[in-house]
Amino acid sequence: MAIRGKKEHKIVFILGLALISCVANGAHDHLGSRCLLNNVCTLTSQNLVSSQSLTKAWVQACESPTPAKVVIPPGTFEMSPVVLQGPCKSHVTFEIIGTLKADTNVNAYTERTWFLFEEIEGFEIIGPGTLAQVFGDRANVATTLKCNMELPSSIKFSKVKNAIISGFTSLNPPSFHMHVIGCNNFTAHGLTITAPGDSPNTDGMHISTSCNVKVLHCKISTGDDCISIGQGNSDILVSHIDRMWPWTRVGSLGKYSDETNVNRVLVTDCKLTGTTNGARIKTWLASPSLKASSITCQNIVMNMVKNPIIIDQEYGAQKPEGQLIIIRSRSSTTMATQGKDVRISLLLSLALISCVANGADHLAPRRLLTNLCTFDVTHQGVKAGAGQCKQNAVALTKVWVQACQSVAPAKVLIPPGTFEMSAVVLEGPCKNPIIFEIQGTLKADTDKNVYKDRTWFSFEGIDGLQVTGRGTFDGQGPTFWSSSKCNHKNSCNLELPSSIKFCRVTNTVISGFTSLNPPAFHMHVIGSSNFTAHSLTITAPGDSPNTDGMHISTSCNVKVLNCKIGTGDDCISVGQGNTDVTISGIQCGPGHGVSIGSLGKYQDEKNVNKVLVTDSKFTGTTNGARIKTWLNSPNLKATAITFQNLVMDMVKNPIVIDQEYGSKSPVPSNVQLSDIHFRNITGTSTSEATVNVMCSKKFPCCVDMANINLVYKGADKQSEKFQCANAKLTFTGKQNPAPCPCRQ
């Protein structure tokens, strides 16, 4: 169904009571083709939206057998407390275009929450609207933290799964902006969270009893913690937060007897300006037995922060003023502690640091100790220079075994220098977490006969691994490419080794190093969980054969953040069997973009679920955001895949779905694509067909397109084209190129 009209003609569709509005102008801002609509009734932006009408709209959307959207249109709407509950029959999107203003009657908030989203699976809130709880003179409502605990928070997410919230603003809540409680696979990105710096108890986001939560690329200025990570959480990622006023903390922990452990929290690549605290962990005295482990704060810039790094295990008690503060940034506070016989242990990454007060009122620097076993490979037989490949591989393996069996956390160090190395397998399990730090350059053996498993460096079966440093893995690819007579054809390159493989590793962080010129893939991540890669440089010539930057398969909870990738094939490829993959802050080019797939080539492949590619830039690549599946494939599903907030700079094919990949078979692809989203994708293309959506004849794919603006920059000055087949498409916001009709 295509809808067109004059520029002044407004077209309004309602799903339940959910308003979907667009202006058809015969050009790029029209609705285009919308395949899934139910025309129920009309609600104009001049109406006062009541909590009852919104609840009714939600119920109808929630009961829809197909994905549904509830839309708050432009305008300002007053709203009493609302409870929006699941379970829902299909994916629901709650889109805020206008402004919702809270009821200012405090007595209306019997549950101390304005918006409650509860027990929903497959759910999104998107902006760019505002949720505002402006209660006037807050001093007349709450003047202390104690009384402020009775005031309502703006938004609570309780027991929701597979949720994404993005793009909207939370303004001036009476209490917390957001609670995330008992949730799983929850992603927040691109939010603006704001309240005055002196507003009491206005935490930006409080997370508790949740797992796999990501908070990415948000701007937060409020009166209390930017983000507070409470009890019972695991696998929390906080990245690229731009912050003023108090910042991120873990805790407080141990106030209540029924609290549970906290595990695996990563706070990375953030900036703090003028905050009271920086990175903080706080626990109560007289707490129950509780553990908080694998907590890392890294790559953080502090600008005039009062207390940049704090661990306070005497929180909430009457004690002398002052606590241990460790400074590694520009700060308005000095390092100090008051009190005698104060013992505080600080675990940063894997290094245990013990600090003991010396009986005076200042820290005793001479008592600062480090309990980390470092194994310098050059002290154990690894030698710089030529002709040492095999000897160095044997020596490195022996060093690894010693470090892996260490009773204390250990580090294997590659110091500055250049070291040739044959194929190496570094295996676990290890007795403790282990670091592999590369400061120098490792150069691959150019004899391809030594690579029996077609991998140069293989890390296998390890829990608690870090690979870090500013060094380089040099695969010496040009030697292999010329000798293999590939002539840049991918098929012959399959016998060449990849540089690095991570197989069956858990709780792993890799960062900082460079992968240069691998013979084949730069990296494989296979059968792994809780794997984070950040701040890597991955580089090879744009015409190098089959040099994917990172290929991920059969893994879960993988994050690739803030990497610079320029190579000869996919910058990142997400293969079969993956769940919960986040790719954010990538600079890709040259290369073939970020691909989901190819999927369906082999009979034993598994489904792909929950992939987010966000806040990245593609420069001069062949493709941008791509999904590819084979013809005549096994039955397979790829669901909940989102590409958003992407910039394309002279990309040949910015948006591609290709379900006819890789063969001439007349049998259509059996890979079912659903819950696919392309949002906020802008830039330029070197081809007219800036959007190509070619889905399976057997299983037409459901695709959501929102705010697409891709401009063709070819010399012939032709218009942009949207090509599609076998697709169920929905469109929101600006669309350039103009959407094609649905063809099935």
C-alpha positions, 0 to 999 in steps of 0.5 A: 500500500502506497500513500501519496498526496499534496504537501499540505495533506496530513495522513493519520493512522491509528493502531489501537489509540496509537497515533502514527502521523506523516506528511505526504509531499510527493517527494522524500518526506512521505509515508511511502509503503506501509504494509502492517496497519490497522485503522482503528480511530483518530486522536489529534495532537490537540486532545489531552491524552489521559492516562486511561486513553494511553493505557487502552492504546497500549493494551490494543498494541500489546494484543496485536499479533504483529509488531505494533507502535504506540506514538505520542505525536507532537504537542504537550500532553499532561499525564497521570501515573501509567502502568503499561504491562505485558506480556505482549503478543509481539514486539511493541514500540513506544515512540515519543515525538511530543512532550509528556508532562507529569501530574503535579499532584504528589498524592496521585503517585501511589506506587512512587512511579510515573511511567511503569513498564512491566513484564514485557519482552521485545520492547522499545522506547524511542525519541526524540520527545521528552518526559518532564516531571516539573514540580515547580519549587522543589524546595516546597516538596522535598528539602532533604534526601530523607523526605525525597524518598517519598517522591515519584521517579519518572520511569521504571522498567521492571522485569522487561527483556530484550528492550532498547530505549533511545533518543528521548529526554528525561527532564526534572524528575521529583526523584530518580529519572529511571529504575531498571529492575529485574531486567535482562538484555536491556540497552539504553543509548542516545538519551539526554537525562537532565536536572539541576545539580542541586536537585535531591536524589535525582539519580540518572539511572539505577540498575538492580537485579538485572543482567546484560545491561548496556548504557551507551552514548548518553548525556547526563546532568543531574543532582545525584549519581549519573548511573548507580549499579545496585545489588544483584547485577551481572554483565553491565556495560557503561560506555561513552557517557558525557557527564556533569555532576555526580557520576557512576557508582557501584553500590551502595551494597550491603544495606539489606540482608537479602542482597545478592552479588554483583559481577562483571561491570565495565565502565569505559570511554567516558568524560566527567566534568565538575562532578562530586565523585568519579568512579565509586564503589560503596558498601555498608558497614555491618552488611550481609556476606556479599561479593562484588567482582570483576569491576573495571573502570577504564579510559575515563577523563576527569575534568575538575572532579572532586573525588575521582576514584573512591572505594568506601566500605564504611558507607553510611556509618558515623566516622571521621571525615575523609576517606581514601581517594586515589587520583589519576587526573586533573582534580580539585582534591589531593590524595588523603585519608584520615584515621588510624589503622585504616586498611582499604583494598582496591582492585583495578583490573587485575592488580591488587593494591593494598594501602595502609595508614601509618599512624599519622593522618596521611597515606604512607606511600612506602606501603603501597604494594602490588601483588601481581606476578609478571612473566617477562618472556625475554627472561624466559627464552624469547629472543628478538631478531630474525630466525627465532620463530620456532624457538620463540613459540616454544619459549612463549608456550612455557611462559604461558603455562607457568603464568596460567598455573600461578596462584596469584593473578599473572601477566605475560609481558611482551616487552618493547622490541620485535619478536618473530613467532610461529603458531602458538596455542595458549590454553586454559583453564588457568588458576587465576585471571591472566593478562597478556600484555603486548608492548612490542611487535610480534611478527608471524612466521612466513612459512605457512606449513607451520599453521596446522590449524590455520591460526597464528595465535589461539587463546582457548578455554580461558576464564578471565583473560585480558589481552592489552597493550600498545603493541602490534600483531603483524601477520605479514600478510603481503608475503602470504598473498603474493606466494599464494597466487590469490590475485585477491580472490577470496576462495584461494585464501581459505587455506591461509592462517588468521592472526588471532582466535579466541575460542571458548573464552569467558569474561574476556577484555581485549584492548589497545593493540594493533592487528596488522596485515593478517594472511586471512582474518584478523580475529575470530571469536568463537564459542565465547561469552562476556567478551569485550573488545575496545580501542583496537586498531585493525588494519590491512590494505583495502584490496587484501583478500578475505581479511575480515576485521573480526568474525564472531560466531556461536557466542553471546554477550559480545561487545566491540567498542570504539575500534578503528578498522580498515581492511579488505573485507568485512570490518566486522562479520556476525555469523551464525549462533550469536546472541546479544552482540553490541557494536558501537563507536566503530570507524570502518573503512576501507572494507565491506562494512558491518555484516550480519552473515553470511547465514545459511551456508551450512546445515548445522547453523544456529539462530542469530538474535539481538544484534545492535550496531550503533553510533559508527561511521563508514568511510569509502566502504563497499557496503555499510549496514548489511545482512546476507543469507544464502539461497537454499539454506537450512531453516534458520532465524535472525531476529532483533537486529538494529542498525542505528545512528550511522554515518555513511561517507561515500559508501557504495551500498549503504543499506543492504539486505541480500537473501540471494547471496552466494549461489545460483540455486533456484531454491529461495533462502530459508533464513527468516528475518524479523524485527529488523531496524534501520534508524537514523542513517545518513550520509553519501553514496557512490551508487544510485541504489542507496538502499537495497532490500532483497528478501526471501520469496519464501519468508518475506522480511519485516523491516522498519526504516526510520529517518533515512537520508542517503544522498547519491554523489555520482557524477551523473547527478541521478536521483537516489533509488530504493530497491526492494523485493519480498519485503514488509516495510514500515517507514517513520520520519524522513525517507531519502531515497523515497520508499519503494512500494511493497513487493511480495 
